[in-house]
């Protein structure tokens, strides 16, 4: 075997298997020395990752509903088993290695990206900012190890990254710090499998210094933009759900037209004996009779083509204080918002939701607290950030469609939508825009379907237990 002097900067590249892990070794030492080092045992990684304690069971208040108790005893064991399996799949879909707690090493000479490094699936991407600083040695050796992806100097071949799984461990060794940093600037990362939303951790080591940095793996999403036009009718669609209240619905339409002649009204109608509405700019969608409150809401919102929709009940009444433009102004000025509620006949109902995930076995704890707000909205002191609002609100169409109203809830339901949207919807309540309520008239046929019985309440509790993986819920 030929030998090379130490002064010669010959770069030797070889792909080997070590302890079942493929890795790439790049060295400027002699060939013989490289072989000796390959045969030597590698130091085991001890990454700088925090030890997170497993979550503890949450505590339910005395006045909370015990949701497990709402499940019939005969079916409880089977339901709990299915619930546990579904929760495990939910965590697999929503958890990420990027949630791992990482600590920055003190006084480390290692430089690496700590945030914002995102790669596309299957696309080799240079890792920015890799470098070694402030050390003087006769030689330099650093290691990089990925958990899922392929590390390479330059673009990896398809065969290397897909068929062989590529190099999860990359070792760089040179006599010159400048040469080492030039090599580090060429290191690429590739995730060899297609995934649209995941992540990886890369371990970076030099002597006794070790660090771990995250890589976000994302398939970029395509923007979905709405043309706001110049008129309110181009920006907002009014939506409502109607059931056996055509008298009230017609009054609502007349009041809407008094202030907004061209705004489209979408009506989801699940009356048992439908009555055709022929008003201009009214789109009536006839549903099977008695499909329910949230099924109608979901249908109505699914047909909206404008950026925003205004939700109203079919017995509301537009007045001079129902300024849709004012709600649009708040939403446009605060792009982070998804829902802005107003007030109904002076009732600015809003609430907060306190939720603890619990230990993942018995379920979480939820507390809905009325009239609790977090802080005022910047530049709009009449508006406050909350978790849920009254049944009169302006919302971003695409945001609500991602959460949707659960069609399983047929009669009394409202807070449940905001519970499902917790952590997904940014919500505010504003007191300067209001709508009125029509006088309540006698409608015996409607009333017999309107008010829930004990069975409805039990079903809702069972739904929270299984679907929302809750142990208890409290309404305050």
Secondary structure as the mmCIF struct_conf table of DSSP 4:
data_model
#
loop_
_struct_conf.conf_type_id
_struct_conf.id
_struct_conf.beg_label_comp_id
_struct_conf.beg_label_asym_id
_struct_conf.beg_label_seq_id
_struct_conf.end_label_comp_id
_struct_conf.end_label_asym_id
_struct_conf.end_label_seq_id
TURN_TY1_P TURN_TY1_P1 UNK A 6 UNK A 7
BEND BEND1 UNK A 8 UNK A 8
STRN STRN1 UNK A 12 UNK A 18
TURN_TY1_P TURN_TY1_P2 UNK A 19 UNK A 20
STRN STRN2 UNK A 21 UNK A 27
BEND BEND2 UNK A 29 UNK A 29
HELX_RH_AL_P HELX_RH_AL_P1 UNK A 31 UNK A 39
BEND BEND3 UNK A 40 UNK A 40
HELX_LH_PP_P HELX_LH_PP_P1 UNK A 41 UNK A 45
STRN STRN3 UNK A 49 UNK A 49
HELX_LH_PP_P HELX_LH_PP_P2 UNK A 52 UNK A 58
TURN_TY1_P TURN_TY1_P3 UNK A 62 UNK A 63
BEND BEND4 UNK A 64 UNK A 64
STRN STRN4 UNK A 65 UNK A 66
BEND BEND5 UNK A 67 UNK A 67
HELX_RH_3T_P HELX_RH_3T_P1 UNK A 68 UNK A 70
BEND BEND6 UNK A 71 UNK A 71
HELX_RH_AL_P HELX_RH_AL_P2 UNK A 73 UNK A 94
HELX_RH_3T_P HELX_RH_3T_P2 UNK A 97 UNK A 99
BEND BEND7 UNK A 100 UNK A 100
STRN STRN5 UNK A 102 UNK A 102
HELX_LH_PP_P HELX_LH_PP_P3 UNK A 104 UNK A 105
TURN_TY1_P TURN_TY1_P4 UNK A 106 UNK A 107
STRN STRN6 UNK A 110 UNK A 111
BEND BEND8 UNK A 115 UNK A 115
STRN STRN7 UNK A 118 UNK A 119
TURN_TY1_P TURN_TY1_P5 UNK A 121 UNK A 122
STRN STRN8 UNK A 125 UNK A 126
TURN_TY1_P TURN_TY1_P6 UNK A 128 UNK A 129
STRN STRN9 UNK A 131 UNK A 132
BEND BEND9 UNK A 134 UNK A 134
BEND BEND10 UNK A 138 UNK A 138
STRN STRN10 UNK A 140 UNK A 146
BEND BEND11 UNK A 147 UNK A 149
STRN STRN11 UNK A 150 UNK A 153
BEND BEND12 UNK A 154 UNK A 154
HELX_LH_PP_P HELX_LH_PP_P4 UNK A 155 UNK A 157
HELX_RH_AL_P HELX_RH_AL_P3 UNK A 158 UNK A 158
HELX_RH_PI_P HELX_RH_PI_P1 UNK A 159 UNK A 163
BEND BEND13 UNK A 164 UNK A 164
BEND BEND14 UNK A 168 UNK A 168
STRN STRN12 UNK A 169 UNK A 174
BEND BEND15 UNK A 175 UNK A 175
HELX_RH_AL_P HELX_RH_AL_P4 UNK A 177 UNK A 184
TURN_TY1_P TURN_TY1_P7 UNK A 185 UNK A 186
STRN STRN13 UNK A 187 UNK A 190
BEND BEND16 UNK A 193 UNK A 193
BEND BEND17 UNK A 196 UNK A 196
STRN STRN14 UNK A 197 UNK A 206
TURN_TY1_P TURN_TY1_P8 UNK A 207 UNK A 208
STRN STRN15 UNK A 209 UNK A 218
HELX_LH_PP_P HELX_LH_PP_P5 UNK A 219 UNK A 223
BEND BEND18 UNK A 230 UNK A 231
HELX_RH_AL_P HELX_RH_AL_P5 UNK A 232 UNK A 235
STRN STRN16 UNK A 236 UNK A 242
BEND BEND19 UNK A 243 UNK A 244
HELX_RH_AL_P HELX_RH_AL_P6 UNK A 246 UNK A 259
BEND BEND20 UNK A 261 UNK A 262
STRN STRN17 UNK A 265 UNK A 269
BEND BEND21 UNK A 272 UNK A 273
TURN_TY1_P TURN_TY1_P9 UNK A 280 UNK A 281
STRN STRN18 UNK A 282 UNK A 286
BEND BEND22 UNK A 288 UNK A 288
TURN_TY1_P TURN_TY1_P10 UNK A 289 UNK A 290
HELX_RH_AL_P HELX_RH_AL_P7 UNK A 293 UNK A 302
TURN_TY1_P TURN_TY1_P11 UNK A 303 UNK A 303
BEND BEND23 UNK A 306 UNK A 307
STRN STRN19 UNK A 308 UNK A 311
TURN_TY1_P TURN_TY1_P12 UNK A 314 UNK A 315
STRN STRN20 UNK A 316 UNK A 317
TURN_TY1_P TURN_TY1_P13 UNK A 320 UNK A 321
HELX_RH_AL_P HELX_RH_AL_P8 UNK A 324 UNK A 333
TURN_TY1_P TURN_TY1_P14 UNK A 335 UNK A 336
STRN STRN21 UNK A 339 UNK A 344
TURN_TY1_P TURN_TY1_P15 UNK A 345 UNK A 346
STRN STRN22 UNK A 347 UNK A 347
STRN STRN23 UNK A 350 UNK A 356
TURN_TY1_P TURN_TY1_P16 UNK A 358 UNK A 359
BEND BEND24 UNK A 360 UNK A 362
STRN STRN24 UNK A 364 UNK A 370
TURN_TY1_P TURN_TY1_P17 UNK A 371 UNK A 371
STRN STRN25 UNK A 376 UNK A 377
TURN_TY1_P TURN_TY1_P18 UNK A 378 UNK A 379
STRN STRN26 UNK A 380 UNK A 386
BEND BEND25 UNK A 387 UNK A 387
STRN STRN27 UNK A 388 UNK A 389
BEND BEND26 UNK A 391 UNK A 391
STRN STRN28 UNK A 393 UNK A 396
HELX_RH_AL_P HELX_RH_AL_P9 UNK A 397 UNK A 403
TURN_TY1_P TURN_TY1_P19 UNK A 407 UNK A 408
BEND BEND27 UNK A 411 UNK A 412
BEND BEND28 UNK A 414 UNK A 414
HELX_RH_AL_P HELX_RH_AL_P10 UNK A 415 UNK A 420
TURN_TY1_P TURN_TY1_P20 UNK A 421 UNK A 424
STRN STRN29 UNK A 427 UNK A 437
HELX_LH_PP_P HELX_LH_PP_P6 UNK A 438 UNK A 442
HELX_RH_AL_P HELX_RH_AL_P11 UNK A 444 UNK A 450
BEND BEND29 UNK A 451 UNK A 451
HELX_RH_AL_P HELX_RH_AL_P12 UNK A 454 UNK A 466
TURN_TY1_P TURN_TY1_P21 UNK A 467 UNK A 467
BEND BEND30 UNK A 468 UNK A 468
STRN STRN30 UNK A 470 UNK A 475
#
